[in-house]
């Protein structure tokens, strides 16, 4: 069981570092004056899932879920 705990701990540390990097790579959510003029409703604003920003958001969600699951599993006494 100690081998499994060690492997999960290594995955947990890698996930923590990757999650930090991905969050720091994301752009801010401040729209500024562009939101007033409707600039935020461009092609890339509507199709965020296909852009690099959409990929970063999806990766953040996946890594956050992995972080929570690993936190719970590593906190168990087995």
DRENDO-1510 file (C-alpha; in Angstrom, 1 decimal, always signed):
<recs>
REC; n; res; u; v; w
REC; 1; UNK; +0.0; +0.0; +0.0 .
REC; 2; UNK; +2.9; +2.4; +0.6 .
REC; 3; UNK; +3.9; +2.1; -3.1 .
REC; 4; UNK; +0.4; +3.1; -4.1 .
REC; 5; UNK; +0.5; +6.1; -1.7 .
REC; 6; UNK; +3.9; +7.2; -3.1 .
REC; 7; UNK; +2.7; +7.0; -6.7 .
REC; 8; UNK; -0.5; +9.0; -5.8 .
REC; 9; UNK; +1.6; +11.5; -4.0 .
REC; 10; UNK; +3.9; +12.0; -7.0 .
REC; 11; UNK; +0.8; +12.4; -9.3 .
REC; 12; UNK; -0.6; +14.9; -6.7 .
REC; 13; UNK; +2.5; +17.0; -6.7 .
REC; 14; UNK; +2.7; +17.1; -10.6 .
REC; 15; UNK; -1.0; +18.0; -10.7 .
REC; 16; UNK; -0.5; +20.9; -8.2 .
REC; 17; UNK; +2.4; +22.3; -10.3 .
REC; 18; UNK; +0.5; +21.9; -13.6 .
REC; 19; UNK; -2.7; +23.4; -12.1 .
REC; 20; UNK; -0.7; +26.5; -10.9 .
REC; 21; UNK; +0.9; +26.9; -14.3 .
REC; 22; UNK; -2.4; +26.6; -16.3 .
REC; 23; UNK; -4.2; +29.1; -14.0 .
REC; 24; UNK; -1.4; +31.6; -14.4 .
REC; 25; UNK; -1.4; +31.2; -18.2 .
REC; 26; UNK; -5.1; +32.2; -18.4 .
REC; 27; UNK; -6.1; +35.7; -19.4 .
REC; 28; UNK; -8.0; +38.0; -17.0 .
REC; 29; UNK; -11.7; +38.3; -17.2 .
REC; 30; UNK; -11.7; +42.1; -17.3 .
REC; 31; UNK; -13.5; +43.2; -20.4 .
REC; 32; UNK; -12.7; +46.9; -20.1 .
REC; 33; UNK; -14.4; +49.3; -22.5 .
REC; 34; UNK; -14.6; +46.6; -25.2 .
REC; 35; UNK; -17.6; +45.2; -23.5 .
REC; 36; UNK; -19.5; +48.4; -24.0 .
REC; 37; UNK; -18.9; +48.6; -27.7 .
REC; 38; UNK; -19.7; +44.9; -28.2 .
REC; 39; UNK; -16.2; +43.9; -29.2 .
REC; 40; UNK; -16.3; +41.0; -26.8 .
REC; 41; UNK; -19.0; +39.4; -29.0 .
REC; 42; UNK; -16.6; +38.5; -31.8 .
REC; 43; UNK; -15.9; +35.2; -33.4 .
REC; 44; UNK; -13.3; +34.2; -30.8 .
REC; 45; UNK; -15.5; +35.4; -28.0 .
REC; 46; UNK; -18.3; +33.1; -29.1 .
REC; 47; UNK; -16.1; +30.1; -30.0 .
REC; 48; UNK; -14.0; +30.0; -26.9 .
REC; 49; UNK; -14.0; +26.2; -26.7 .
REC; 50; UNK; -12.0; +26.0; -29.9 .
REC; 51; UNK; -9.4; +28.6; -28.9 .
REC; 52; UNK; -6.4; +28.3; -26.7 .
REC; 53; UNK; -8.2; +30.0; -23.8 .
REC; 54; UNK; -11.0; +27.4; -24.0 .
REC; 55; UNK; -8.4; +24.6; -23.9 .
REC; 56; UNK; -6.8; +26.2; -20.8 .
REC; 57; UNK; -10.3; +26.5; -19.1 .
REC; 58; UNK; -11.0; +22.8; -19.9 .
REC; 59; UNK; -7.6; +21.7; -18.6 .
REC; 60; UNK; -8.1; +23.7; -15.4 .
REC; 61; UNK; -11.4; +22.0; -14.7 .
REC; 62; UNK; -10.0; +18.5; -15.3 .
REC; 63; UNK; -6.9; +19.2; -13.1 .
REC; 64; UNK; -9.0; +20.8; -10.4 .
REC; 65; UNK; -11.2; +17.7; -10.2 .
REC; 66; UNK; -8.1; +15.5; -10.1 .
REC; 67; UNK; -6.7; +17.6; -7.3 .
REC; 68; UNK; -9.8; +17.3; -5.2 .
REC; 69; UNK; -10.1; +13.5; -5.8 .
REC; 70; UNK; -6.5; +12.9; -5.0 .
REC; 71; UNK; -6.7; +15.2; -1.9 .
REC; 72; UNK; -9.6; +13.0; -0.5 .
REC; 73; UNK; -7.9; +9.7; -1.4 .
REC; 74; UNK; -4.6; +10.7; +0.1 .
REC; 75; UNK; -6.3; +11.9; +3.3 .
REC; 76; UNK; -7.8; +8.5; +3.9 .
REC; 77; UNK; -6.1; +6.1; +6.3 .
REC; 78; UNK; -5.4; +2.9; +4.3 .
</recs>
